[in-house]
Amino acid sequence: MKYAEKLLEPIRRPCEFKLSILIVNYNSGEMLLDCLDSIYATVKTVPYEVIVVDNNSQDGSVRTAREKHSEVRFIENDFNKINDILFNIINEIQDKLSRVSHVLFLLDFFGKKSDERIIDFSMRKAREQAWNSANLLWTLGANQQDEAINGIDAMVLQISKFIKSPRSRFIRFILKTIRTFEKTEVGVVISKLKEG
């Protein structure tokens, strides 16, 4: 009798080991449900746990899987929590930076607090792209990784040049005005940032 044809009996005594089945999910849709259904239908002889690590899926796959398989441990909040923490410290950072450049309040005044939304969006997109880059590098062989890293670095360099020197004359004027009022002595800047 082949092993695959042999019926496996459930273990009736306490087992000394445990199997952890780890599933990494990113917008997997129905495939996540199919995978979980398959695990629960077939794994019967070993005590196990199922952990789904979700990387900020937006397709509802985690919500659907949680509704159907409440016993699964989901680790989904780490990515989102970090984004939320970063967003929540924006005002604190702006407050500290306004001690160095008293003109930064102009950003809030003219931007009507839209700068927070822009920064939040930018951070979330940057972290999402970092995750995508990590996944790309993981799938490549060692000989292709250097080329991919150089491509990612070139893209980041282009973006940083655009941010450093925006094309809009108005934005360049605002940034130049802000720089005019900034404190330039490093010691003074550090002490202002450390205040209260």
N, C-alpha and C positions, 0 to 999 in steps of 0.2 A: 504494500500500500504506500503510495506516495504521501509525503508530508502534507501537501496541499489538500489531499483528499481526506486526511485524518481529521476527525472532529476533535476540537480542543475542549476539554472540560474546564469550567470555571474553577479557580483556586478556592478551596474551602477552608484553608487555614490562613492565619495572618501571614502576610508576605514580608520578607525582610527588605525588599527593595520597592522602589516606586519609579514609575516611568513618567517623565515630564515630556509632553508633546508640545513643542513650541512652533507656532505658526506666525510668520511675519505677513502682515496684510497691508496693502495699499490699493484702495479702490478695486478690490477683487470681485465685487458684486456677488453673484450667485455661486462663484467658485468657492468662496469661504464657507457658505452654507453646505455645499456639496461635500467639502472636505470634513467639516464637523459631523455631518450626518454619517459619513463613511466611517469615521473614527468610532462614533458611538454605536454603530451597527456591528462593527467587526472586532474591536478590542474588548475581549471579555475575560481573558485569563490573567491579566496583570493589573494590579491597582495602579491607576494613572491619574494624571491631571492634564488638562489642556489649557494652555496659555496662548492668547492671541495678542501679539504686539502689533498695534496699529500705528501707522505712520501718517496720521492726519488725513485719513480717508474722507472724501467728501461725497461718496456715492451712497451712503446709508447702509453699507454692508455690515458695519459693526452694530448699529442699532437693530437691524433685522436679526443678526446672529445672537445678540444678547436676549432678544425677545424669545427666540426659539430654544436657546441653550443657556439657561441662566446659571448653570454650574461651571461654565467656562470663566476663567480669570482673564479679564481684559486689561491690558496695559496700554492705554491710549492717551492718557492725560499728560504724560511727561512732555511730549512735544508741544501740546497746547498750553500747558501750565507755564512752560518757559516763555512762550510768546506772550502770555498774559502778564507774567512778572516783568518782562522787558517793557511792555507797554505801560504798565503801572508806574514804572520809575521815570518815565519821560518828564513828567512835571517836576519831579525832584531834580533831575539833571538840568532842566531849563532854569529852575530857580538858582542852582549853583552857578550855571554859566552866566546868568544875568548879573551876578556879582563881579564877573570879569568884564563883561560888556553890558553896560546899562542900556544899550539900545536894542537888546534882544526882545524887549517887550513889544517892539514893532511887529515882530513876526506874529505874535498872538493878536495884536490889534488889527493889522491888515489882513491876516489870514483867517481871522475869526475862529481860531482853534483848529483850523483844518490841518495845521502842521502835525498835530498829534495823530490824526487819521492817516496822513501821508507816511509818517514815521512808522506807525503800526503796520500799515500795508507793506512798507519796504522791508521791515524786519521779518514779517511772516514770509514774504516772497524770498528774501535772502536765505532764511532757514530752509524753506522748501527746496530752493535750488541747491543748497549745500547737501541736503539729503539725496536729491537726485544725482548729484555729482558723486557722492559716496557710493550709491548703488551702481552707477556706471563704472566707476573704478573697480568695484568688487567683481563685476562680471568680466572685466578684461584680463587678459594674460599680462604677466610682468613686462613683456616686451612692448605692449601697447599702452601701458599705464603712463609712461613718461610723456608720450605724445598727447594723450588725453589731458594730463595735468598742464602741459604747456598751452593747450587750447583753452582750458578753463582760465588759466592765468592771463592769457591774452584778452579774453572776454572781460575779466574783472578790471584789467588795466584800462580798457576802452571806457568802461562804465565810470571808473574813478576819474578819468580825464574829463568826461562830460560833467560829472558832479563838481569837479574843481573849477572848471571854466564853462559855466552854462552859456548857452547861445543867446539867451534873452538879455538885452541891454538893461532892462529894468531890474532883473534879478542880480546882474553884475553890479549895478549901482547900489542896490540895497546891501549886498555883501561887502562892497567897498566901504560904505558908510558905517556898517557894523564894525569892520576891522579898524576903522579910524578911531573908534571909541574904546577898543579893547585895551586892556592892560597888557603890556608886552614883557614886563619883568617877570621871569619865571618864579622867583620867590614870592612875589606879590600874588601871582595867579594861584599858586599852590595854597597859600594861606587863606585867600578868599574862598577857594573851593572847600577847604577844611572847616570853614565857619559853619556853625549851627546847623 
